[in-house]
C-alpha cells in the first residue's frame, strides 16, 4: 500500500517540529485566568490583593497558580519588598507586554459578542445536541 503524506494547512504549516511546545504556550496564553491577569496588569503593577479584587470569580488558589505559571514563562515579574508587612508586586515583563494587545483584543471581542454567543448556545440547546440538519436530514437520522 502506498503511503500518502499528510498535508498540513493553515498556521500549523509554519510551525517547527516543536509544535507540541507551541500548543502548550497557546494553552497558557489562551487560558481565561491568564487573559484576565494580563489585561488587568496592562494598567501597571499591582499587589496580589489588588489583582484578586480586580478579577471577579478568581479564587486565591487559581490566582496563585496562574501567577506562578506566568512568572515561570517570563510574562510577569514578582517583586517582594522587605517591609513589614511584606509587600509583593506583580508586573508584566516586556514579553508579557508584547502579548497585551492580543489579550485585550480577545477580551474586547468577548465583551462585544457575548450576547450573540449566548443566543447561539440557547438556539443550539433548543435544537438538541447532535441534531445538526444537513440536506433535509439530521445527524440522528443516520
C-alpha positions in Angstrom: 0.0 0.0 0.0 1.3 3.4 -0.9 1.6 5.9 1.9 0.3 9.4 1.4 1.9 12.4 3.0 -0.3 14.4 5.3 -0.8 17.9 4.1 -0.8 20.5 6.9 -2.6 23.8 6.1 -3.2 27.0 8.0 -0.9 28.4 10.6 0.3 24.9 11.7 2.2 24.5 8.4 4.7 27.2 9.5 5.3 25.6 12.9 8.6 23.8 13.6 8.8 20.3 14.8 8.4 21.6 18.4 4.7 22.1 17.7 3.8 20.4 21.0 5.5 23.1 22.9 3.8 25.8 20.8 0.4 24.2 21.7 1.5 24.3 25.4 2.3 28.0 25.1 -1.1 28.6 23.4 -2.8 26.7 26.3 -1.1 29.1 28.7 -1.9 32.4 26.9 -5.4 31.3 25.9 -6.4 30.4 29.5 -9.2 32.6 30.8 -7.3 33.4 34.0 -4.1 34.3 32.1 -6.1 36.5 29.8 -7.7 38.3 32.8 -4.4 38.7 34.7 -2.6 40.1 31.7 -5.3 42.5 30.8 -5.6 43.6 34.5 -1.8 44.2 34.7 -1.9 46.2 31.4 -2.6 49.3 33.5 0.6 48.8 35.6 2.0 46.8 38.5 -0.4 45.6 41.2 -0.3 43.8 44.6 -1.7 40.4 44.9 -4.8 41.6 46.8 -5.5 44.3 44.2 -5.2 41.7 41.4 -7.6 39.4 43.2 -10.1 42.2 43.8 -9.9 43.2 40.2 -10.7 39.8 38.7 -14.2 38.7 39.6 -14.6 35.0 40.3 -10.9 34.1 40.6 -10.0 32.0 43.7 -6.9 32.6 45.7 -5.6 29.2 44.5 -6.2 29.9 40.8 -4.6 33.4 41.1 -1.5 31.9 42.7 -1.3 29.1 40.2 -1.7 31.5 37.3 0.8 34.0 38.6 3.4 31.3 39.2 2.9 29.9 35.6 3.2 33.4 34.1 6.3 34.1 36.1 7.9 30.8 35.0 7.0 31.6 31.4 8.6 35.0 31.7 5.4 37.0 31.2 5.5 38.8 34.6 7.8 39.5 37.4 7.2 39.2 41.1 8.9 41.7 43.3 8.9 41.2 47.1 9.8 44.2 49.2 11.5 43.7 52.6 8.8 45.5 54.6 6.5 44.8 57.5 4.0 43.7 56.5 5.6 42.1 53.4 4.6 43.7 50.1 4.7 41.8 46.8 4.0 43.5 43.4 3.4 41.8 40.1 4.2 43.5 36.8 4.3 42.5 33.1 7.7 41.9 31.6 8.5 43.2 28.0 7.4 39.7 26.8 4.1 40.0 28.7 3.5 43.5 27.4 4.1 42.1 23.8 1.1 39.9 24.4 -1.1 42.6 25.9 -2.6 43.9 22.6 -3.7 40.4 21.6 -5.2 39.7 25.0 -7.0 43.0 25.2 -8.4 42.4 21.7 -9.7 39.0 22.8 -11.3 40.5 25.9 -12.9 43.2 23.8 -14.2 40.7 21.4 -15.7 38.6 24.2 -17.4 41.7 25.8 -18.8 42.8 22.4 -20.0 39.4 21.3 -21.1 37.6 24.5 -24.8 38.1 23.8 -24.5 36.7 20.3 -22.6 33.6 21.6 -25.3 33.2 24.4 -28.1 33.4 21.8 -26.3 30.8 19.6 -25.9 28.5 22.6 -29.5 28.8 23.5 -30.6 28.1 19.9 -28.3 25.0 19.9 -29.8 23.7 23.1 -33.3 24.1 21.7 -32.4 22.1 18.6 -30.6 19.4 20.6 -27.0 18.3 20.6 -26.2 16.0 17.6 -29.2 17.1 15.6 -27.5 19.2 13.0 -29.6 19.5 9.9 -27.9 18.6 6.6 -29.7 18.3 3.3 -33.1 17.7 4.9 -32.0 15.1 7.5 -30.5 15.2 10.9 -27.4 13.5 12.2 -29.6 11.3 14.4 -31.4 10.0 11.2 -28.2 8.3 10.1 
